[in-house]
Amino acid sequence: MSLVEKMDADVEIKSSAEKFHDVFSCRPHHVKNMTPDKIHGCDLHEGDFGKQGTIVNWTYTHDGEKKVAKELVEEIDDVNNSTTFKVIEGDLMKEYKLFRLTVKATAKGDGKEGSVVNWTLEYERMNHQIAQPNTLLDFLVNCTKDIDAHLQAN
């Protein structure tokens, strides 16, 4: 029996969809400056920032613990302001067989009213005793708010 599941959350922001998308699609290494208490680094492992197929190493603090994730940039969709990352190594792989994160920003109205950022987590737990990644989704929502505040201030 397959344990593949999905969960998502929407976050309203003041920044434009394009500006927010640019952070994760082309400049993920800048996220550490926008939310330093949560994300400590995004280092290039292979490829080039802004390109599909690139592999990045994230360091972050989640649930009070320092963690790491090596992620493949699976897709960058500049038309729909969406970026998909697939975790290939790191702490999440201790509990999940599959972990994919998609971040998509959509303009509200004509775009002058800000945007809605949607985070979608697709994952397969090792077994039913593994917790749902609710706190990770909350973490991403809070990072989104920090990034938006930074983008608004600069």
Sequence and secondary structure as in RCSB ss.txt:
>XXXX:A:sequence
MSLVEKMDADVEIKSSAEKFHDVFSCRPHHVKNMTPDKIHGCDLHEGDFGKQGTIVNWTYTHDGEKKVAKELVEE
IDDVNNSTTFKVIEGDLMKEYKLFRLTVKATAKGDGKEGSVVNWTLEYERMNHQIAQPNTLLDFLVNCTKDIDAH
LQAN
>XXXX:A:secstr
   EEEEEEEEEESS HHHHHHHHHH GGGHHHHSTTTEEEEEEEES TTSTT EEEEEEEETTEEEEEEEEEEE
EETTTTEEEEEEEEEGGGGTEEEEEEEEEEEE TTTTT EEEEEEEEEEESSTTS  SHHHHHHHHHHHHHHHHH
HHH 
